[in-house]
Amino acid sequence: MDLGDARLGVKQEMSSDRRTDWTRRRRAAPHHLAIIMDGNRRWAAAHGLSTHDGHRAGARNLRSIAMGCADAGIKCLTVFAFSTENWRRPSIEVNLLFGLMRETLFSELDELDQRGARLRLIGNKNRLPPDLQELVAHAEERTSGNSELALNIALNYGGRWDIVQAARALSSAIQAGEIELRDIDEHTFSGFLELGDLPAPDLCIRTGGEFRLSNFMLWDLAYSELYFSRRFWPEFTVEDLHNALESYGSRQRRFGASGSGSSVRVGASS
């Protein structure tokens, strides 16, 4: 089943203006979107709520935004859920975040599978609680044949860690005689990254009003368009997502080249 069905907000009958707007948005949508989901704790504090409430609200919002991405024609979504630096937070908060991941897998897996989403966790899984590792492995295996939306959850992930683990894996491949040193280039190296089998993100959105990447997909985002929202993640709506996509659709991507002949107009018809 397609993730973008009528129950998620897409009317089966649209006016001509809405249909034109819908088609234009899907045409300009990035293939791969990355999101740094920031601001759960600050949103909770601003509303007199607990950190627990903030993270729970953020987890609920991920479902809404993921469905909005599918509706917009995005085929791959990668979200930053827990960084390698987040271990510095109080242990009670870390345990809460892992507990929310367990709850989400239990409560959402059936629907994700039915709607054709393929779930994948990227990051260093070895440090995760054993039961969570098992849940993740089960979810990945169950949804492995789906193709409507590739949903990648970055958990215990860091961009620098990703580059280091790729270098180690590449070194092992060289020592095993699988790759010749002279054959190594950027394409070869990128294949050893966590998402080396996917195209790099076209657009990265960060919520929460901060203007940095915070060690997220440092290699992959080299030529990605960036969009920063002042809204905290729990209050970031599908309409905010559309605004980000509108901004992306108006840009020209040059990939380091100069001149109109070398640029790509994102929203242009193919």
KEKE-3310 file (N, C-alpha, C; in steps of 0.2 Angstrom, whole numbers, plus 5000, padded with zeros to 4 digits):
npx = (5004:5003:5011:5005:4990:4973:4968:4979:4978:4978:4967:4955:4948:4953:4953:4956:4966:4973:4977:4986:4996:4999:5005:5016:5023:5027:5035:5046:5051:5064:5074:5080:5079:5086:5084:5088:5082:5078:5076:5067:5068:5069:5056:5048:5051:5047:5034:5031:5033:5039:5055:5054:5041:5043:5052:5043:5033:5041:5044:5031:5028:5037:5031:5020:5027:5035:5025:5020:5032:5032:5019:5023:5031:5044:5057:5066:5070:5080:5083:5090:5091:5098:5113:5131:5137:5126:5127:5132:5122:5111:5109:5096:5088:5094:5090:5077:5075:5079:5069:5058:5061:5059:5045:5040:5044:5036:5023:5022:5027:5019:5010:5019:5025:5014:5011:5022:5035:5052:5062:5077:5091:5104:5121:5131:5128:5132:5133:5120:5106:5104:5091:5085:5093:5089:5075:5077:5083:5074:5064:5070:5072:5059:5053:5061:5059:5051:5047:5041:5045:5060:5065:5077:5084:5095:5104:5113:5124:5136:5144:5158:5162:5156:5164:5176:5174:5171:5183:5191:5184:5187:5201:5202:5197:5206:5217:5213:5213:5203:5201:5211:5224:5226:5214:5206:5194:5184:5171:5172:5176:5165:5156:5157:5152:5139:5126:5130:5125:5115:5109:5116:5109:5098:5093:5094:5086:5086:5078:5073:5081:5095:5111:5119:5128:5131:5138:5132:5131:5142:5151:5141:5133:5140:5137:5124:5108:5104:5092:5086:5075:5067:5057:5054:5056:5045:5034:5035:5027:5018:5015:5026:5036:5032:5035:5049:5052:5047:5057:5068:5065:5066:5079:5096:5107:5124:5135:5148:5152:5152:5142:5127:5125:5130:5123:5109:5093:5082:5068:5064:5055:5057)
npy = (4994:5011:5024:5037:5039:5042:5043:5049:5062:5065:5070:5061:5066:5081:5098:5107:5117:5113:5100:5104:5111:5100:5091:5099:5100:5087:5085:5093:5088:5081:5067:5060:5064:5071:5073:5083:5081:5092:5100:5094:5095:5108:5112:5106:5112:5125:5123:5120:5106:5090:5083:5070:5071:5079:5072:5061:5068:5072:5059:5055:5065:5061:5051:5058:5067:5058:5052:5063:5065:5054:5057:5068:5063:5059:5047:5042:5044:5050:5051:5059:5052:5049:5053:5049:5057:5059:5051:5058:5063:5063:5047:5043:5050:5045:5031:5033:5038:5026:5018:5024:5021:5007:5006:5013:5004:4993:4998:5004:4996:4987:4995:5002:4992:4988:4999:4999:5004:5003:4999:5004:5004:5015:5017:5014:4999:4990:4995:4997:4992:4975:4969:4979:4979:4966:4969:4979:4972:4962:4971:4977:4965:4961:4971:4972:4969:4980:4995:5008:5019:5022:5022:5028:5026:5035:5030:5030:5036:5045:5057:5057:5045:5037:5039:5034:5021:5017:5018:5009:4997:4997:4996:4983:4976:4979:4972:4959:4957:4960:4973:4983:4995:5005:5007:5014:5027:5041:5036:5023:5023:5029:5019:5011:5017:5020:5022:5019:5013:5020:5035:5051:5063:5075:5086:5093:5095:5105:5107:5117:5129:5130:5131:5122:5106:5096:5084:5075:5064:5068:5066:5062:5074:5083:5090:5093:5102:5114:5117:5127:5127:5137:5132:5120:5103:5095:5103:5105:5105:5096:5106:5115:5106:5106:5120:5119:5111:5119:5129:5122:5118:5129:5132:5132:5119:5117:5109:5112:5117:5131:5143:5143:5132:5122:5120:5113:5115:5114:5113:5111:5104:5087)
npz = (5000:4996:5005:5004:5007:5007:5020:5027:5024:5011:4999:4990:4980:4972:4970:4954:4956:4968:4964:4954:4962:4970:4961:4957:4968:4971:4960:4962:4974:4984:4981:4992:5008:5023:5040:5055:5070:5081:5097:5106:5120:5123:5118:5127:5139:5136:5137:5149:5152:5155:5151:5147:5141:5131:5122:5119:5112:5101:5096:5092:5082:5072:5065:5058:5050:5042:5035:5028:5020:5012:5005:4998:4988:4991:4992:5001:5018:5030:5047:5062:5077:5088:5094:5094:5103:5112:5123:5133:5140:5154:5162:5164:5155:5143:5144:5143:5130:5123:5127:5121:5108:5108:5111:5100:5089:5093:5092:5080:5069:5062:5054:5047:5040:5032:5025:5016:5020:5022:5035:5043:5053:5056:5062:5077:5082:5092:5105:5109:5120:5122:5119:5112:5101:5095:5093:5083:5073:5070:5065:5054:5046:5043:5036:5025:5011:5007:4997:4996:5004:5010:5026:5037:5052:5062:5075:5089:5081:5072:5062:5060:5066:5057:5046:5050:5053:5040:5034:5041:5037:5024:5024:5029:5018:5009:5014:5013:5000:4992:4987:4976:4981:4972:4966:4974:4976:4978:4976:4979:4992:4998:4997:5008:5019:5031:5024:5011:5000:4995:4987:4990:5002:4996:5002:5018:5033:5047:5063:5077:5078:5077:5069:5062:5058:5068:5068:5059:5046:5039:5028:5018:5016:5009:4997:4999:5000:5012:5025:5038:5051:5063:5071:5085:5085:5089:5086:5072:5057:5044:5035:5037:5033:5019:5016:5017:5007:4996:4996:4993:4980:4973:4971:4964:4960:4959:4962:4964:4951:4939:4930:4920:4912:4919:4930:4940:4940:4953:4953:4940:4926:4920)
capx = (5000:5006:5011:5002:4983:4968:4968:4984:4977:4978:4960:4955:4946:4956:4952:4962:4972:4976:4980:4992:5000:5002:5010:5022:5027:5030:5040:5052:5053:5071:5074:5083:5079:5089:5082:5091:5076:5081:5072:5062:5068:5067:5049:5045:5052:5043:5027:5030:5032:5045:5059:5050:5035:5046:5054:5037:5030:5045:5043:5024:5029:5041:5026:5017:5032:5037:5019:5021:5037:5029:5014:5027:5035:5051:5058:5071:5071:5085:5082:5095:5088:5102:5120:5136:5138:5121:5128:5134:5116:5109:5107:5088:5086:5096:5086:5070:5075:5079:5062:5053:5062:5056:5038:5039:5044:5031:5017:5021:5030:5013:5008:5025:5026:5008:5012:5027:5041:5058:5065:5084:5095:5112:5125:5135:5123:5135:5132:5113:5104:5103:5084:5084:5096:5085:5069:5079:5085:5067:5060:5074:5071:5052:5052:5067:5056:5047:5050:5038:5049:5066:5066:5083:5085:5102:5104:5120:5127:5140:5147:5165:5162:5154:5170:5182:5172:5172:5191:5193:5182:5191:5207:5201:5195:5213:5221:5210:5214:5197:5202:5218:5225:5226:5207:5202:5192:5178:5165:5174:5176:5158:5152:5158:5148:5132:5122:5134:5121:5110:5111:5117:5103:5098:5091:5095:5082:5087:5074:5076:5084:5102:5113:5125:5126:5131:5142:5127:5132:5147:5153:5135:5130:5145:5134:5116:5105:5102:5086:5085:5069:5067:5052:5056:5054:5038:5029:5037:5021:5019:5015:5033:5039:5031:5039:5056:5052:5046:5063:5073:5063:5068:5086:5100:5112:5129:5139:5155:5153:5150:5139:5121:5125:5133:5119:5103:5087:5079:5061:5062:5052:5061)
capy = (5000:5017:5028:5043:5037:5048:5044:5053:5069:5067:5069:5057:5071:5087:5104:5108:5121:5108:5095:5107:5112:5094:5088:5103:5099:5080:5085:5096:5084:5078:5059:5058:5069:5070:5078:5083:5082:5095:5104:5091:5097:5115:5113:5104:5117:5131:5122:5118:5099:5086:5080:5064:5073:5082:5066:5057:5072:5071:5053:5055:5069:5058:5047:5062:5069:5052:5051:5069:5064:5049:5060:5073:5059:5058:5040:5040:5048:5048:5055:5059:5051:5048:5054:5046:5062:5060:5047:5062:5066:5059:5040:5042:5052:5040:5025:5035:5038:5019:5015:5026:5017:5001:5008:5015:4998:4989:5001:5007:4992:4984:5000:5004:4987:4988:5005:4999:5007:4999:5002:5003:5008:5016:5018:5008:4995:4986:4998:4997:4987:4968:4968:4984:4976:4961:4972:4982:4967:4960:4976:4977:4959:4961:4976:4972:4969:4985:5000:5014:5024:5019:5026:5026:5029:5036:5029:5030:5038:5051:5057:5055:5038:5033:5039:5030:5014:5015:5018:5002:4992:4998:4994:4976:4974:4979:4967:4953:4957:4961:4979:4986:5002:5010:5007:5017:5034:5043:5032:5016:5024:5030:5012:5008:5021:5016:5023:5019:5010:5025:5042:5056:5067:5081:5091:5092:5100:5105:5110:5119:5136:5129:5132:5117:5099:5092:5078:5071:5062:5073:5064:5062:5080:5088:5094:5093:5109:5115:5121:5128:5130:5139:5128:5114:5097:5092:5108:5105:5102:5094:5112:5117:5102:5109:5126:5118:5108:5124:5132:5117:5118:5135:5132:5129:5115:5118:5104:5115:5120:5138:5144:5141:5126:5116:5120:5110:5119:5108:5112:5111:5098:5083)
capz = (5000:4996:5011:5004:5005:5009:5027:5029:5022:5004:4997:4984:4975:4973:4965:4949:4959:4973:4960:4951:4967:4972:4956:4957:4974:4970:4955:4965:4980:4984:4982:4999:5013:5029:5045:5061:5074:5086:5100:5110:5127:5123:5117:5133:5144:5135:5138:5156:5152:5157:5146:5144:5137:5125:5118:5117:5107:5096:5093:5088:5076:5067:5061:5054:5045:5038:5030:5024:5015:5007:5001:4994:4983:4994:4992:5006:5023:5036:5053:5067:5083:5094:5092:5098:5109:5117:5129:5139:5144:5160:5160:5164:5148:5138:5145:5141:5123:5121:5129:5116:5102:5109:5110:5093:5085:5094:5090:5073:5064:5058:5050:5043:5035:5028:5020:5011:5022:5024:5041:5043:5058:5055:5068:5080:5086:5097:5111:5111:5124:5118:5117:5107:5095:5093:5090:5077:5068:5067:5061:5047:5042:5041:5031:5020:5004:5005:4993:4995:5008:5014:5032:5040:5059:5064:5082:5091:5075:5072:5055:5061:5068:5051:5041:5053:5052:5033:5033:5044:5033:5017:5025:5029:5011:5005:5017:5011:4993:4989:4983:4975:4983:4966:4963:4978:4975:4982:4975:4982:4999:5000:4997:5015:5024:5033:5018:5005:4994:4994:4985:4996:5003:4992:5006:5025:5037:5054:5067:5083:5077:5077:5062:5062:5056:5074:5067:5056:5039:5036:5021:5013:5016:5006:4992:5000:5001:5019:5027:5045:5054:5070:5075:5088:5082:5091:5083:5065:5054:5037:5031:5038:5028:5012:5015:5016:5000:4992:4996:4990:4973:4970:4971:4958:4962:4955:4963:4963:4945:4938:4924:4920:4909:4923:4936:4940:4943:4956:4952:4933:4923:4917)
cpx = (5004:5005:5006:4994:4979:4968:4973:4984:4977:4971:4960:4952:4949:4953:4958:4968:4976:4980:4987:4998:5004:5007:5017:5027:5031:5036:5047:5055:5060:5069:5075:5083:5082:5086:5085:5085:5078:5076:5067:5062:5067:5059:5046:5045:5048:5036:5026:5030:5039:5049:5056:5045:5038:5048:5048:5034:5034:5044:5036:5025:5032:5036:5023:5021:5034:5031:5019:5026:5035:5024:5018:5031:5042:5052:5062:5071:5075:5085:5088:5091:5092:5110:5125:5138:5132:5122:5130:5128:5115:5107:5099:5086:5088:5092:5079:5070:5075:5072:5057:5055:5059:5048:5036:5039:5038:5024:5016:5023:5024:5011:5013:5026:5020:5008:5018:5034:5046:5062:5072:5087:5102:5115:5128:5130:5125:5134:5125:5111:5102:5096:5082:5087:5092:5078:5071:5080:5078:5064:5063:5072:5064:5050:5057:5064:5052:5050:5047:5042:5054:5067:5072:5083:5092:5102:5111:5125:5131:5144:5154:5166:5161:5160:5175:5180:5172:5179:5193:5190:5185:5198:5207:5200:5202:5217:5219:5211:5208:5197:5209:5218:5224:5219:5203:5200:5186:5172:5166:5173:5169:5154:5153:5155:5142:5127:5125:5131:5116:5113:5112:5111:5104:5096:5092:5091:5084:5082:5077:5080:5092:5104:5120:5123:5127:5133:5137:5129:5137:5150:5147:5133:5134:5141:5126:5114:5103:5097:5086:5079:5070:5062:5056:5053:5047:5032:5030:5031:5023:5019:5022:5037:5038:5035:5046:5057:5051:5053:5068:5071:5064:5075:5090:5106:5118:5135:5147:5157:5151:5147:5132:5121:5127:5128:5113:5098:5083:5071:5059:5059:5057:5059)
cpy = (5006:5021:5034:5041:5043:5048:5048:5060:5070:5065:5065:5061:5078:5092:5104:5111:5116:5103:5097:5108:5105:5091:5092:5101:5092:5081:5088:5093:5081:5070:5057:5064:5067:5075:5077:5085:5085:5099:5101:5094:5104:5116:5111:5109:5123:5130:5119:5110:5096:5084:5074:5066:5076:5077:5062:5061:5072:5065:5052:5059:5066:5054:5052:5065:5064:5051:5057:5068:5060:5053:5065:5069:5058:5050:5038:5046:5046:5053:5054:5058:5051:5048:5050:5051:5062:5055:5051:5065:5061:5052:5039:5045:5047:5034:5027:5035:5031:5016:5017:5023:5010:5001:5009:5009:4994:4992:5003:5002:4989:4989:5002:4999:4987:4993:5005:5002:5002:5002:5000:5007:5009:5018:5012:5004:4991:4989:4999:4991:4981:4967:4973:4982:4971:4964:4975:4977:4964:4965:4977:4971:4959:4966:4977:4972:4975:4991:5006:5020:5020:5024:5023:5030:5029:5036:5027:5031:5044:5051:5055:5048:5034:5033:5035:5023:5012:5014:5011:4997:4992:4995:4986:4973:4974:4973:4960:4952:4958:4968:4981:4993:5007:5011:5011:5025:5035:5039:5025:5017:5025:5024:5009:5012:5018:5017:5023:5016:5014:5032:5046:5060:5073:5087:5089:5097:5099:5109:5113:5126:5136:5129:5128:5110:5094:5085:5073:5070:5067:5072:5065:5069:5085:5093:5095:5101:5108:5119:5121:5131:5132:5135:5122:5108:5095:5097:5109:5101:5100:5101:5115:5113:5105:5115:5124:5115:5114:5128:5128:5118:5124:5136:5129:5125:5115:5112:5106:5118:5127:5138:5140:5134:5120:5116:5116:5114:5113:5107:5112:5104:5094:5081)
cpz = (5000:5002:5010:5002:5008:5016:5030:5027:5015:5001:4991:4978:4977:4968:4960:4952:4963:4969:4957:4956:4969:4967:4956:4963:4974:4965:4958:4971:4979:4984:4989:5003:5020:5034:5052:5066:5080:5090:5105:5117:5128:5122:5123:5138:5143:5136:5145:5157:5154:5150:5142:5140:5131:5120:5115:5112:5101:5092:5089:5082:5070:5062:5056:5048:5040:5033:5026:5019:5010:5002:4996:4988:4985:4995:4998:5011:5029:5041:5058:5074:5089:5092:5096:5104:5114:5123:5135:5143:5150:5158:5160:5158:5143:5138:5142:5133:5120:5122:5124:5110:5102:5108:5103:5088:5087:5091:5083:5067:5060:5052:5045:5037:5030:5023:5016:5013:5024:5029:5041:5049:5056:5061:5071:5085:5092:5104:5114:5115:5119:5115:5112:5100:5091:5089:5083:5071:5065:5063:5054:5043:5039:5036:5025:5012:5002:5001:4992:4998:5012:5020:5036:5047:5061:5072:5084:5085:5076:5065:5055:5062:5061:5046:5044:5052:5045:5031:5036:5040:5026:5018:5026:5023:5007:5007:5015:5004:4989:4985:4982:4978:4978:4964:4968:4976:4979:4982:4979:4990:5002:5001:5004:5020:5025:5027:5012:4999:4992:4991:4991:4996:4999:4996:5013:5029:5044:5058:5073:5083:5078:5070:5061:5060:5062:5072:5063:5048:5036:5029:5016:5012:5012:5001:4993:5002:5009:5020:5035:5047:5061:5075:5079:5085:5083:5087:5075:5062:5047:5033:5031:5033:5021:5011:5014:5009:4995:4991:4992:4982:4970:4969:4965:4961:4957:4956:4962:4956:4944:4931:4924:4917:4913:4930:4935:4943:4946:4954:4944:4931:4920:4910)
residu = (MET:ASP:LEU:GLY:ASP:ALA:ARG:LEU:GLY:VAL:LYS:GLN:GLU:MET:SER:SER:ASP:ARG:ARG:THR:ASP:TRP:THR:ARG:ARG:ARG:ARG:ALA:ALA:PRO:HIS:HIS:LEU:ALA:ILE:ILE:MET:ASP:GLY:ASN:ARG:ARG:TRP:ALA:ALA:ALA:HIS:GLY:LEU:SER:THR:HIS:ASP:GLY:HIS:ARG:ALA:GLY:ALA:ARG:ASN:LEU:ARG:SER:ILE:ALA:MET:GLY:CYS:ALA:ASP:ALA:GLY:ILE:LYS:CYS:LEU:THR:VAL:PHE:ALA:PHE:SER:THR:GLU:ASN:TRP:ARG:ARG:PRO:SER:ILE:GLU:VAL:ASN:LEU:LEU:PHE:GLY:LEU:MET:ARG:GLU:THR:LEU:PHE:SER:GLU:LEU:ASP:GLU:LEU:ASP:GLN:ARG:GLY:ALA:ARG:LEU:ARG:LEU:ILE:GLY:ASN:LYS:ASN:ARG:LEU:PRO:PRO:ASP:LEU:GLN:GLU:LEU:VAL:ALA:HIS:ALA:GLU:GLU:ARG:THR:SER:GLY:ASN:SER:GLU:LEU:ALA:LEU:ASN:ILE:ALA:LEU:ASN:TYR:GLY:GLY:ARG:TRP:ASP:ILE:VAL:GLN:ALA:ALA:ARG:ALA:LEU:SER:SER:ALA:ILE:GLN:ALA:GLY:GLU:ILE:GLU:LEU:ARG:ASP:ILE:ASP:GLU:HIS:THR:PHE:SER:GLY:PHE:LEU:GLU:LEU:GLY:ASP:LEU:PRO:ALA:PRO:ASP:LEU:CYS:ILE:ARG:THR:GLY:GLY:GLU:PHE:ARG:LEU:SER:ASN:PHE:MET:LEU:TRP:ASP:LEU:ALA:TYR:SER:GLU:LEU:TYR:PHE:SER:ARG:ARG:PHE:TRP:PRO:GLU:PHE:THR:VAL:GLU:ASP:LEU:HIS:ASN:ALA:LEU:GLU:SER:TYR:GLY:SER:ARG:GLN:ARG:ARG:PHE:GLY:ALA:SER:GLY:SER:GLY:SER:SER:VAL:ARG:VAL:GLY:ALA:SER:SER)
# end
